[in-house]
């Protein structure tokens, strides 16, 4: 058991009408760094609180989805909420998601899913019953989001703006170097091939070095075609990045590839990452340098 003082924890309970956007909501909280649990039965909340205390203050932002998929536990929900309110180290908030009946019916038809309260009946029957059951819970919510006219992207932006501590770090630009001979990065959003640039690999004393070495970096960057490439790619990214950010992406992975992922791509990933650091939360990584180091251990 942890014996230190428990740091105050931010806890958001996501609930509301089925089909109103709880999946988008929990994904948005994950992007904000919350520890997330989907469909936690209220009867397990006391045990979950014990685990949080034992975590050594590692779980100080938590988001829980509680809804009628666990309806057999629904009678315990209000007691669980009352217990939360009595804790001194948790700041609980209830986020209730709602939408009008016609919108919810349409969403169920589009997904061809049954309503959890009307598995063999019409969706509207389940929606009306659910609305009655949730009426009191809605009255206890600190935040109510009506998603009738919200697209998933707009709901996500609303949550990010409401719950972000540092809004400047919501959007992360990850610049990665890699070698084509080791395969494309599966998580890349944009890929730039720089194998057309002069290759330090063919200069014997540079071969064992990488683009992190000043000599190699200077060699890669000195060429006219390199400077022209950097001018064009930074101009392109300067145009694209604000649009990706406005679209609601949490991060963008820009992959720069050369043959082996040791020289040209590394030097250029460093340059591009540093170029955008003043404006965006930026991370730079070198997949195949790091992979080679792991093999050498």
ChimeraX attribute file (.defattr): number of C-alpha atoms within 10 A of each C-alpha:
attribute: neighborCount
match mode: 1-to-1
recipient: residues
	/A:1	9
	/A:2	11
	/A:3	8
	/A:4	10
	/A:5	10
	/A:6	18
	/A:7	15
	/A:8	15
	/A:9	19
	/A:10	17
	/A:11	21
	/A:12	22
	/A:13	22
	/A:14	24
	/A:15	26
	/A:16	28
	/A:17	22
	/A:18	24
	/A:19	21
	/A:20	23
	/A:21	25
	/A:22	23
	/A:23	14
	/A:24	14
	/A:25	23
	/A:26	24
	/A:27	14
	/A:28	23
	/A:29	22
	/A:30	15
	/A:31	17
	/A:32	20
	/A:33	14
	/A:34	20
	/A:35	17
	/A:36	20
	/A:37	14
	/A:38	15
	/A:39	15
	/A:40	18
	/A:41	21
	/A:42	25
	/A:43	15
	/A:44	12
	/A:45	18
	/A:46	13
	/A:47	10
	/A:48	13
	/A:49	14
	/A:50	11
	/A:51	13
	/A:52	18
	/A:53	21
	/A:54	16
	/A:55	14
	/A:56	16
	/A:57	16
	/A:58	13
	/A:59	20
	/A:60	20
	/A:61	20
	/A:62	20
	/A:63	24
	/A:64	23
	/A:65	22
	/A:66	22
	/A:67	24
	/A:68	19
	/A:69	15
	/A:70	13
	/A:71	16
	/A:72	10
	/A:73	16
	/A:74	18
	/A:75	11
	/A:76	15
	/A:77	18
	/A:78	14
	/A:79	13
	/A:80	16
	/A:81	18
	/A:82	10
	/A:83	12
	/A:84	19
	/A:85	14
	/A:86	10
	/A:87	12
	/A:88	11
	/A:89	16
	/A:90	20
	/A:91	15
	/A:92	18
	/A:93	19
	/A:94	22
	/A:95	23
	/A:96	24
	/A:97	24
	/A:98	23
	/A:99	20
	/A:100	14
	/A:101	16
	/A:102	12
	/A:103	16
	/A:104	22
	/A:105	19
	/A:106	14
	/A:107	16
	/A:108	17
	/A:109	12
	/A:110	9
	/A:111	9
	/A:112	9
	/A:113	12
	/A:114	15
	/A:115	22
	/A:116	16
	/A:117	20
	/A:118	15
	/A:119	12
	/A:120	10
	/A:121	11
	/A:122	13
	/A:123	22
	/A:124	18
	/A:125	14
	/A:126	19
	/A:127	23
	/A:128	13
	/A:129	12
	/A:130	20
	/A:131	17
	/A:132	10
	/A:133	14
	/A:134	17
	/A:135	11
	/A:136	11
	/A:137	17
	/A:138	20
	/A:139	11
	/A:140	15
	/A:141	17
	/A:142	11
	/A:143	15
	/A:144	16
	/A:145	17
	/A:146	15
	/A:147	19
	/A:148	16
	/A:149	11
	/A:150	15
	/A:151	11
	/A:152	15
	/A:153	14
	/A:154	15
	/A:155	21
	/A:156	23
	/A:157	18
	/A:158	16
	/A:159	18
	/A:160	21
	/A:161	12
	/A:162	11
	/A:163	14
	/A:164	15
	/A:165	11
	/A:166	10
	/A:167	12
	/A:168	11
	/A:169	15
	/A:170	19
	/A:171	21
	/A:172	18
	/A:173	21
	/A:174	20
	/A:175	26
	/A:176	27
	/A:177	31
	/A:178	31
	/A:179	26
	/A:180	17
	/A:181	11
	/A:182	13
	/A:183	11
	/A:184	14
	/A:185	19
	/A:186	6
	/A:187	10
	/A:188	15
	/A:189	12
	/A:190	12
	/A:191	16
	/A:192	13
	/A:193	15
	/A:194	17
	/A:195	16
	/A:196	11
	/A:197	17
	/A:198	15
	/A:199	18
	/A:200	22
	/A:201	18
	/A:202	9
	/A:203	10
	/A:204	9
	/A:205	10
	/A:206	17
	/A:207	14
	/A:208	11
	/A:209	16
	/A:210	21
	/A:211	26
	/A:212	19
	/A:213	13
	/A:214	12
	/A:215	13
	/A:216	24
	/A:217	21
	/A:218	13
	/A:219	17
	/A:220	24
	/A:221	18
	/A:222	10
	/A:223	13
	/A:224	11
	/A:225	14
	/A:226	18
	/A:227	13
	/A:228	10
	/A:229	15
	/A:230	16
	/A:231	11
	/A:232	12
	/A:233	14
	/A:234	15
	/A:235	11
	/A:236	11
	/A:237	15
	/A:238	13
	/A:239	11
	/A:240	11
	/A:241	18
	/A:242	12
	/A:243	12
	/A:244	14
	/A:245	18
	/A:246	12
	/A:247	13
	/A:248	19
	/A:249	18
	/A:250	16
	/A:251	19
	/A:252	19
	/A:253	18
	/A:254	23
	/A:255	25
	/A:256	30
	/A:257	28
	/A:258	23
	/A:259	20
	/A:260	19
	/A:261	26
	/A:262	28
	/A:263	30
	/A:264	33
	/A:265	30
	/A:266	31
	/A:267	25
	/A:268	26
	/A:269	25
	/A:270	21
	/A:271	17
	/A:272	20
	/A:273	21
	/A:274	14
	/A:275	13
	/A:276	18
	/A:277	14
	/A:278	9
	/A:279	9
	/A:280	19
	/A:281	16
	/A:282	20
	/A:283	16
	/A:284	20
	/A:285	17
	/A:286	23
	/A:287	18
	/A:288	19
	/A:289	20
	/A:290	14
	/A:291	12
	/A:292	12
	/A:293	9
	/A:294	9
	/A:295	7
	/A:296	7
	/A:297	5
